[in-house]
Amino acid sequence: MKGDERMETNSKINVKTEKEKKEDRIIRLSLLAFRDELTHLFNRRNLKLRLPEVLENARQNRERVSLLLIDVDEFKKINDCYFHSEGDRVLVEVARLLKREKRPQDIVVRYGGDEFVVVLHNPSSFDAQRIASRWIKDTLSITVGHFHRTPIFLSFGIATFPDSSETIEKSSDIGFFSRYLERLLI
């Protein structure tokens, strides 16, 4: 192989490597666009794109969809007293708990700050409340503080389509769902 041919071959290899690097960067950026960096859950943007389709599929198939808004109680206090690294650890632990207990067809989202949303596909009439109750109990194992361990508590709001369909159908805006669910917080 002549020197010019070798350089051309090396150039093609480098171009392919650069192309692969670019594709990897695009994949990483798209993951960041739809996943929360801290918890690796889907983020609000992902929910905003997917929720209208989920609700439309439920309507067409005459199925139920429950939305659970979950709030970590006294989260600001956790950050203020134990610092943000401890607050981050709590968020990761709550995310891990929610992922562990979800069904394959359900969607778990870090909605923002200390709020999470879980979309339950076709739950039975008691599933949403039963799941929320179990999560409340299970979060007692998550504690903050180094010397005096304090348990974490969660608050839940639950809306089920079509049971809450009059309210849900008034708007396809996810912000509306958030405000609606926040009013339902226990």
PyMOL commands that set and color helices and strands:
alter all, ss='L'
color gray80, all
select helices_A, chain A and resi 3-34+44-61+75-82+84-101+127-141+165-169+174-183
alter helices_A, ss='H'
color red, helices_A
select strands_A, chain A and resi 42-43+65-72+107-112+115-121+143-144+150-151+154-161
alter strands_A, ss='S'
color yellow, strands_A
deselect
rebuild
show_as cartoon
